[in-house]
Structures are given as C-alpha cells and as structure tokens.
Amino acid sequence: MPIHDRVPRRSRPLRVGYVLKRFPRLSQTFVLAEILELERRGVEVRVASLLPALDDAEKVAVHRLRARVDVLPDGAADWPADRWPDGLVAGKTADGRARIAHWSLALADLWAHEQIDCLHAHFGSDATTVALTAGHTMGRPVSFTAHARDIFKRYASEHEDLTARRTKIALADAVVTVSDFNRTYLSAIAGPGQAGKVERIYNGIDLAAIAPGPAAQREQGLILAVGRLVEKKGFRDLIAACAALRSADIDFRCEIVGDGPLRDSLEHQARASGLEGAVSFVGAVPAAEVASRMQRAAVFALPCVVAADGDRDGLPTVLLEALASGLPAVTTNVAGTPEIITDDVTGRLVEPSSSGRLAEALASILTRPALAERYGREGRAKAERDFDITTNVGALHDLFARYTERFDRRASATLAAE
C-alpha cells in the first residue's frame, strides 16, 4: 500500500499484525501474554495463524484477547523462483515453497485494508518467512522474535539452514531474541552490517498475577517439573535423578506436568526404575493449575539438554514463573538458562546430562529449608529486576514504533524523490 494512501500513524494507535504458526498454543503462552500487554498499552493487534490450534488450546485463556484471530487458508500458489529473495526458502521443497506462497498471498489480501503498521512473527521459521513475504507485498516493515528450535534445530543441511536464517535477518527491519546467548549466536551468523539489528528483549511475566508461595504452604519433598515431554527438556535425566534420590533415602515425590511424544517411554523408565508412586505424570493442564502447583511445590526441576538435532530451550518461561513464585529451581547450563538461574543465588545450575549432579542439587534444596527459602527470595527479586512483562513488552512496543517510523520516513523520502 503506498505510504501516501495510509492514515498517518500518529493519528491513531499503533497497529501490529502478529503472524504465528499456530495460535493459541499451550506451550507458547508467552505469546498471548505479550499480545495482552501490548493491548493494555493501547496497541491494536491482528493475529494470523498459519494452522489451526491444537486440542490443548482450550487450556489457554485466549478469551482475554481483544485481537481478531484468523486462520489462513491452506493451499498452494505459483510463485516464480526469481521472486524469492536469495536463500529465504533454502531447504524447502517445491510443495513447501508453494504452501508458503499461498499463505503469504492470503495474508497480504486479508490485511490489505487493515492499515497494518508493521508485521511481527514469533519463531524464525515458516511464520517469519510468511511475514517477510507478505510484508514485502504489502509494503510494510517486518520483525520477528527468534527463540530456540527455530535457530538451533537442523531442518535441512547446515548450509541451507544457515543461509535461510541469515537471509531472514537481512530482510527483517528488526530482530528480537530472548536471551544474550541467542543474541551472540545470531550476531555471529548475521551477514555483514546486520549484527546490530539483533536486540535482546527477555520474555516477560505478569508479576502482579504471581505471588510468592508461603514456605508454610509448600509440600515437603515435592519436586515439580513442567514442560513438553520431548528430548530437550531432559526428563530422562530427572527420572534417573529421582532413582538416585530414592537410593540415598531422600524423601520426595515428583510431579511431571505436560504431554508429548516421549510420555510412554518416560513412564516405562519410571516403572523400570521402581518409581511408581514416587513419580507421577499429570499431563497437560491450564496455566492457572501450573501456577497453583508452583505455590505448593518444594523445588522446581528443568534439566534441559541439547537434543540430537540441535534443538534446545532458549529462555524457558516456566523457569521465569518459578522464580516469580518464590520456588527454588534446579536447571542446567543450556542456552539462556544461566541468565535466569545463578548457581547458589537463585537456585542451582548443573551441567546437562548429569543425573548424579542433578540429584545432589535437588537433595541440597529438599533437605535444607532455610537454603530453599533464600533461593526463593532471591529468585523473586531476580524476576522483578529482569522479567517484568510491563517493562519488557514496553521495550518491544518502543522497538515497533522506532522501526515503523524509520521505515515510513524512508518510504516518504523515496516517494518525494520520484
């Protein structure tokens, strides 16, 4: 849309189009929290989902959202190869490229008259490719937030993955990522002159909605773990650590909240280790129930690992929630987790894939109530300093406004020169 045909942005609230692979999604409640905070700030949001929500979406409090959510029609579209920027769809099959083209054209058509100021995608994969392509078609600037799987997992060849990621950084008007670890990595792979485009903004949590659980209400010996039952969460190591706690005569009970493809094998591991009754698999539950369980647990465990395909956690939201709840946590030194947990200050940090060290760290908290209480206090203070959603989404809001204004100035200058 030509710049002179648009309503001047200063005469109305900023309008941002969010592009997501699936929305809502139980494992990505941080996206909902981010949009809700933007709406609280007066931003008008439109949401486009490439695919329908999964069954677990009913556990997400999406009713609080004012934004309209549209699921894009699936299909295929012809898109000449020379219209794709070099490398943007590297590693994609012909069918994959046709699907991306169809979504991109459908999105540009859907938002053609919405006066969208900028487009923002979460995860630097298909959602970002669609946002970049549609944004170019619409003549609007685009940003994306890079998390973990989207920048570390091996999808095609190492060269094709790197090329696609570098191209997306180059084409985007701004790139957000959720940890300093990620920012260092993305800055290193960005092309010449592009590293300064990458900005770290931590995910935020609503601290007003999370009160630290009183020590008196915590259930002695209760270990809580929350996450999808996939390799990168390291739950195999947690079960092995529980077996070590049992051998050391440590009184405990472990609840694992979440679901995923490894559930059957993890349950089998627990049974084979003689942990029936000591380790329970709760399944996926709404965020409110997770918060309630954090109020009564004695320690939180998230022993992240780097999966065989390179996938890993970036900045686990559940760890932020544990800190805000005053719940001492044990995690591993993977990607952004050391930016959340400082060893022996806000919890315990151990090396990944070390069930023995994990067991020792859990035991140190379970058997020392005063230490657990200190970690809980320090964790809450850390959450207030670094992970307040009001502050962090405020930084994102400012970023949207800055790069949109910069884009419009360039577009106006170009029109004036014609």
C-alpha positions as CSV (number, residue, x, y, z in Angstrom):
1,M,0.0,0.0,0.0
2,P,1.6,3.4,-1.0
3,I,2.6,5.4,2.0
4,H,0.5,8.4,1.0
5,D,-2.6,6.3,1.0
6,R,-2.2,5.3,4.6
7,V,-3.7,7.1,7.6
8,P,-0.8,8.9,9.4
9,R,0.2,6.6,12.3
10,R,0.3,9.4,14.9
11,S,-3.4,10.0,14.4
12,R,-4.3,6.5,15.7
13,P,-2.9,3.7,17.9
14,L,0.0,1.6,16.5
15,R,-1.5,-1.4,14.7
16,V,0.6,-4.6,14.7
17,G,-0.1,-7.8,12.7
18,Y,1.2,-10.9,14.5
19,V,2.0,-14.0,12.4
20,L,2.2,-17.3,14.1
21,K,2.4,-21.0,13.1
22,R,-0.4,-21.9,15.5
23,F,-2.3,-19.7,17.8
24,P,-3.2,-20.2,20.6
25,R,-0.8,-22.9,21.9
26,L,-0.4,-24.1,25.4
27,S,3.4,-24.4,25.1
28,Q,3.6,-20.8,24.0
29,T,1.5,-18.8,26.5
30,F,4.2,-16.2,26.5
31,V,2.9,-15.0,23.1
32,L,-0.5,-14.5,24.5
33,A,0.9,-12.7,27.5
34,E,2.9,-10.4,25.2
35,I,-0.1,-9.5,23.0
36,L,-2.3,-8.9,26.0
37,E,0.3,-6.4,27.4
38,L,0.5,-4.6,24.1
39,E,-3.3,-4.3,24.1
40,R,-3.1,-2.9,27.6
41,R,-0.8,-0.3,26.2
42,G,-3.3,0.7,23.5
43,V,-1.7,-1.2,20.6
44,E,-4.2,-2.6,18.2
45,V,-3.3,-6.2,17.3
46,R,-4.4,-8.5,14.5
47,V,-3.3,-12.2,14.6
48,A,-2.9,-14.6,11.7
49,S,-2.3,-18.3,12.4
50,L,-0.9,-20.4,9.6
51,L,-2.5,-23.6,11.0
52,P,-5.5,-24.3,13.3
53,A,-4.9,-24.5,17.0
54,L,-4.2,-27.9,18.6
55,D,-6.6,-29.6,21.1
56,D,-4.7,-28.2,24.1
57,A,-5.6,-24.6,23.0
58,E,-8.7,-24.9,25.1
59,K,-6.5,-24.7,28.2
60,V,-5.2,-21.2,27.1
61,A,-7.1,-18.1,28.4
62,V,-7.5,-16.6,24.9
63,H,-10.9,-15.1,25.8
64,R,-9.0,-12.2,27.4
65,L,-7.7,-11.2,23.9
66,R,-9.4,-8.3,22.0
67,A,-7.5,-9.0,18.8
68,R,-9.2,-10.8,15.9
69,V,-7.6,-14.1,15.2
70,D,-7.7,-15.5,11.6
71,V,-6.5,-18.9,10.5
72,L,-5.1,-18.6,7.0
73,P,-6.4,-21.0,4.3
74,D,-4.0,-23.8,3.4
75,G,-3.2,-24.5,-0.2
76,A,-0.6,-23.9,-2.9
77,A,0.3,-21.0,-5.1
78,D,2.6,-20.4,-8.0
79,W,5.5,-18.1,-7.1
80,P,8.3,-17.8,-9.7
81,A,11.6,-18.8,-8.2
82,D,13.1,-15.4,-9.1
83,R,10.6,-13.6,-6.8
84,W,12.0,-15.3,-3.7
85,P,14.9,-13.4,-2.1
86,D,18.1,-15.5,-2.3
87,G,18.1,-18.0,0.4
88,L,14.8,-17.2,2.1
89,V,13.3,-20.6,1.3
90,A,16.6,-22.6,1.3
91,G,15.9,-26.2,2.1
92,K,12.2,-26.0,1.2
93,T,10.7,-28.5,-1.2
94,A,8.6,-27.3,-4.2
95,D,5.5,-28.1,-2.2
96,G,6.8,-26.3,0.8
97,R,7.5,-23.2,-1.3
98,A,4.1,-23.3,-2.9
99,R,2.4,-23.5,0.6
100,I,4.5,-20.5,1.9
101,A,3.5,-18.6,-1.2
102,H,-0.2,-19.4,-0.7
103,W,-0.1,-18.3,3.0
104,S,1.8,-15.1,2.1
105,L,-0.7,-14.0,-0.6
106,A,-3.7,-14.9,1.6
107,L,-2.2,-12.8,4.4
108,A,-1.5,-9.8,2.2
109,D,-5.0,-10.0,0.9
110,L,-6.5,-10.4,4.4
111,W,-4.7,-7.3,5.7
112,A,-4.8,-5.2,2.5
113,H,-7.1,-2.7,4.1
114,E,-6.3,-3.1,7.8
115,Q,-3.7,-0.2,7.8
116,I,-1.2,-2.5,9.5
117,D,1.9,-0.5,10.6
118,C,4.2,-3.5,11.0
119,L,4.2,-7.3,11.0
120,H,5.8,-9.3,13.7
121,A,6.3,-13.1,13.7
122,H,7.3,-15.4,16.6
123,F,9.9,-18.1,15.7
124,G,12.2,-17.6,12.8
125,S,10.7,-20.4,10.7
126,D,7.6,-20.6,8.4
127,A,5.8,-17.8,10.3
128,T,8.7,-15.4,9.7
129,T,9.0,-16.5,6.0
130,V,5.3,-15.7,5.5
131,A,5.5,-12.4,7.4
132,L,8.5,-11.3,5.4
133,T,6.9,-12.2,2.0
134,A,3.5,-10.7,2.9
135,G,5.1,-7.6,4.4
136,H,7.1,-7.0,1.2
137,T,3.9,-7.5,-0.9
138,M,2.0,-5.0,1.4
139,G,4.9,-2.5,1.6
140,R,5.1,-2.8,5.4
141,P,8.1,-3.4,7.7
142,V,8.6,-6.8,9.4
143,S,10.3,-8.0,12.6
144,F,10.5,-11.4,14.2
145,T,11.4,-12.9,17.6
146,A,13.8,-15.8,17.5
147,H,13.6,-18.3,20.3
148,A,15.4,-21.7,20.2
149,R,14.2,-24.5,17.9
150,D,13.9,-22.1,15.0
151,I,17.6,-21.0,15.2
152,F,19.3,-24.1,16.6
153,K,17.5,-27.2,15.2
154,R,18.8,-28.8,12.0
155,Y,15.9,-28.8,9.4
156,A,17.8,-29.3,6.2
157,S,21.6,-29.1,5.6
158,E,23.8,-27.0,7.8
159,H,24.5,-24.7,4.9
160,E,20.8,-24.3,3.9
161,D,19.7,-23.7,7.5
162,L,22.4,-21.0,7.9
163,T,21.6,-19.4,4.6
164,A,17.8,-19.1,5.4
165,R,18.5,-17.7,8.9
166,R,21.0,-15.2,7.6
167,T,18.6,-14.1,4.9
168,K,15.7,-13.6,7.3
169,I,17.9,-11.4,9.5
170,A,18.9,-9.3,6.4
171,L,15.3,-8.9,5.2
172,A,13.8,-8.0,8.6
173,D,13.6,-4.5,9.8
174,A,14.3,-5.7,13.4
175,V,15.2,-9.0,15.0
176,V,14.3,-9.7,18.7
177,T,15.6,-12.7,20.6
178,V,15.0,-13.8,24.1
179,S,18.5,-14.2,25.6
180,D,22.0,-12.8,25.4
181,F,23.2,-16.3,24.4
182,N,20.9,-16.2,21.4
183,R,21.9,-12.6,20.6
184,T,25.6,-13.6,20.5
185,Y,24.8,-16.6,18.2
186,L,22.6,-14.6,15.8
187,S,25.0,-11.7,15.7
188,A,27.7,-14.2,14.7
189,I,25.8,-15.7,11.8
190,A,24.2,-12.5,10.6
191,G,25.6,-11.1,7.3
192,P,27.9,-8.0,7.0
193,G,26.4,-5.0,8.7
194,Q,23.4,-6.9,10.1
195,A,24.5,-7.9,13.6
196,G,23.4,-4.5,15.1
197,K,19.8,-5.4,14.0
198,V,19.6,-8.1,16.7
199,E,18.2,-6.9,20.0
200,R,17.7,-9.0,23.2
201,I,14.4,-8.5,24.9
202,Y,13.6,-11.1,27.6
203,N,10.2,-12.7,27.7
204,G,8.2,-11.1,30.4
205,I,5.7,-12.5,33.0
206,D,2.9,-10.8,34.8
207,L,4.4,-10.4,38.3
208,A,1.2,-8.8,39.6
209,A,-0.6,-12.1,38.9
210,I,2.0,-14.3,40.6
211,A,2.5,-14.1,44.3
212,P,5.4,-16.0,46.0
213,G,4.1,-19.1,47.7
214,P,4.4,-19.0,51.6
215,A,7.0,-21.5,52.8
216,A,4.5,-22.9,55.3
217,Q,2.2,-24.0,52.4
218,R,4.9,-25.9,50.5
219,E,4.7,-29.6,50.5
220,Q,7.9,-31.0,51.9
221,G,9.7,-33.2,49.4
222,L,7.6,-32.3,46.3
223,I,9.6,-31.8,43.1
224,L,7.7,-30.2,40.3
225,A,8.6,-30.3,36.6
226,V,6.7,-28.7,33.8
227,G,7.2,-28.9,30.0
228,R,6.5,-30.8,26.8
229,L,7.7,-34.4,27.0
230,V,10.4,-34.0,24.4
231,E,14.1,-34.7,24.4
232,K,15.3,-31.2,25.0
233,K,13.5,-30.9,28.4
234,G,15.8,-33.6,29.9
235,F,13.2,-35.5,31.8
236,R,15.1,-38.8,31.3
237,D,17.8,-37.3,33.5
238,L,15.2,-36.1,36.0
239,I,13.8,-39.7,36.4
240,A,17.3,-41.0,36.8
241,A,18.0,-38.4,39.4
242,C,14.8,-39.5,41.2
243,A,16.1,-43.0,41.3
244,A,19.3,-41.7,42.8
245,L,17.3,-39.8,45.5
246,R,15.5,-43.0,46.3
247,S,18.8,-44.8,46.7
248,A,20.0,-42.1,49.0
249,D,16.9,-42.4,51.2
250,I,15.8,-38.8,50.4
251,D,12.0,-38.4,51.0
252,F,10.5,-37.0,47.8
253,R,7.6,-37.1,45.3
254,C,7.9,-35.8,41.7
255,E,5.1,-34.5,39.6
256,I,5.8,-34.1,35.9
257,V,3.3,-31.8,34.2
258,G,3.0,-31.8,30.4
259,D,2.5,-34.2,27.5
260,G,4.3,-35.1,24.4
261,P,5.8,-37.9,22.3
262,L,8.1,-39.3,25.0
263,R,5.4,-39.9,27.6
264,D,5.2,-43.7,27.1
265,S,9.0,-44.2,27.2
266,L,9.3,-41.9,30.3
267,E,6.6,-43.7,32.1
268,H,8.3,-47.0,31.2
269,Q,11.6,-45.6,32.6
270,A,10.0,-44.6,35.8
271,R,8.4,-48.1,36.3
272,A,11.6,-49.9,35.4
273,S,13.4,-47.7,38.0
274,G,10.9,-48.7,40.7
275,L,9.5,-45.2,41.0
276,E,5.8,-46.0,40.7
277,G,4.0,-43.8,43.2
278,A,7.1,-41.6,43.6
279,V,7.0,-40.1,40.0
280,S,3.6,-39.2,38.5
281,F,2.7,-37.9,35.1
282,V,0.0,-35.3,35.3
283,G,-0.5,-34.5,31.6
284,A,-1.1,-31.0,30.2
285,V,-3.0,-28.6,32.4
286,P,-4.1,-24.9,32.2
287,A,-1.7,-22.2,33.2
288,A,-3.7,-21.5,36.3
289,E,-3.2,-25.0,37.6
290,V,0.5,-24.8,36.9
291,A,0.6,-21.7,39.0
292,S,-1.2,-23.4,41.8
293,R,1.2,-26.3,41.8
294,M,4.1,-23.9,41.9
295,Q,2.6,-22.4,45.1
296,R,2.9,-25.8,46.9
297,A,6.0,-27.4,45.4
298,A,9.3,-27.5,47.4
299,V,11.6,-27.3,44.3
300,F,11.3,-26.9,40.6
301,A,13.3,-29.0,38.2
302,L,14.0,-28.4,34.5
303,P,17.1,-30.4,33.4
304,C,17.4,-29.1,29.8
305,V,19.7,-30.8,27.3
306,V,20.7,-30.1,23.7
307,A,18.7,-32.6,21.6
308,A,20.3,-34.8,18.9
309,D,19.0,-32.5,16.2
310,G,20.4,-29.3,17.9
311,D,17.1,-28.3,19.4
312,R,17.3,-26.7,22.9
313,D,15.4,-24.4,25.1
314,G,16.1,-20.7,24.7
315,L,14.6,-19.0,27.8
316,P,12.1,-21.4,29.4
317,T,9.0,-19.4,30.6
318,V,8.3,-21.9,33.3
319,L,11.6,-21.1,35.0
320,L,10.6,-17.4,35.0
321,E,7.3,-18.4,36.6
322,A,9.1,-20.5,39.2
323,L,11.3,-17.5,40.1
324,A,8.2,-15.2,40.4
325,S,6.5,-17.8,42.6
326,G,9.4,-17.8,45.0
327,L,10.0,-21.5,44.1
328,P,13.7,-22.5,44.2
329,A,14.7,-24.1,40.9
330,V,17.3,-26.5,39.6
331,T,18.2,-26.4,35.9
332,T,21.1,-27.0,33.6
333,N,23.7,-24.8,31.8
334,V,22.0,-24.7,28.4
335,A,21.5,-21.6,26.2
336,G,19.8,-18.9,28.1
337,T,19.1,-20.7,31.4
338,P,22.2,-19.2,33.2
339,E,20.6,-15.8,32.6
340,I,17.7,-17.0,34.8
341,I,19.3,-19.2,37.4
342,T,22.6,-18.1,39.0
343,D,24.1,-21.1,40.9
344,D,23.7,-20.9,44.6
345,V,21.9,-17.5,44.3
346,T,18.5,-18.0,42.7
347,G,18.7,-21.8,42.6
348,R,21.1,-24.5,41.4
349,L,22.7,-24.7,38.0
350,V,24.3,-28.0,36.9
351,E,25.8,-29.4,33.8
352,P,23.3,-31.1,31.3
353,S,23.0,-34.9,31.1
354,S,24.4,-35.4,34.6
355,S,21.7,-37.1,36.7
356,G,24.0,-37.5,39.6
357,R,24.7,-33.8,39.9
358,L,21.0,-33.1,39.4
359,A,20.1,-35.4,42.2
360,E,22.7,-33.7,44.5
361,A,21.3,-30.3,43.7
362,L,17.7,-31.4,44.3
363,A,18.7,-33.0,47.6
364,S,20.5,-29.9,48.8
365,I,17.3,-27.9,48.5
366,L,14.9,-30.6,49.7
367,T,16.9,-31.2,52.9
368,R,17.8,-27.5,53.7
369,P,14.6,-25.4,54.2
370,A,16.5,-22.2,55.0
371,L,18.5,-22.5,51.8
372,A,15.3,-23.1,49.8
373,E,13.7,-20.1,51.3
374,R,16.8,-17.9,50.5
375,Y,16.8,-19.1,46.8
376,G,13.1,-18.3,46.7
377,R,13.5,-14.8,47.9
378,E,16.5,-14.1,45.5
379,G,14.5,-15.7,42.7
380,R,11.6,-13.4,43.1
381,A,13.9,-10.4,43.3
382,K,15.6,-11.5,40.0
383,A,12.1,-11.9,38.4
384,E,11.2,-8.3,39.4
385,R,14.5,-6.9,38.1
386,D,14.7,-8.7,34.7
387,F,11.4,-10.4,33.7
388,D,8.6,-7.9,34.4
389,I,6.2,-8.1,31.5
390,T,5.4,-4.4,31.8
391,T,9.0,-3.4,31.3
392,N,9.9,-5.9,28.7
393,V,6.9,-5.6,26.4
394,G,7.3,-1.8,26.8
395,A,10.8,-2.2,25.2
396,L,9.2,-4.3,22.4
397,H,6.5,-1.6,21.9
398,D,9.2,1.0,21.6
399,L,11.0,-1.1,19.1
400,F,7.9,-1.5,16.9
401,A,7.4,2.3,17.0
402,R,11.0,3.1,16.2
403,Y,11.5,0.8,13.2
404,T,8.0,1.6,11.8
405,E,8.7,5.3,11.9
406,R,12.1,4.8,10.3
407,F,10.5,2.7,7.5
408,D,7.9,5.4,6.9
409,R,10.5,8.1,6.7
410,R,12.5,6.2,4.1
411,A,9.3,5.4,2.1
412,S,8.3,9.1,2.2
413,A,11.7,10.1,1.0
414,T,11.6,7.6,-1.8
415,L,8.2,8.9,-3.0
416,A,9.4,12.5,-2.8
417,A,12.4,11.7,-5.0
418,E,10.3,10.0,-7.7
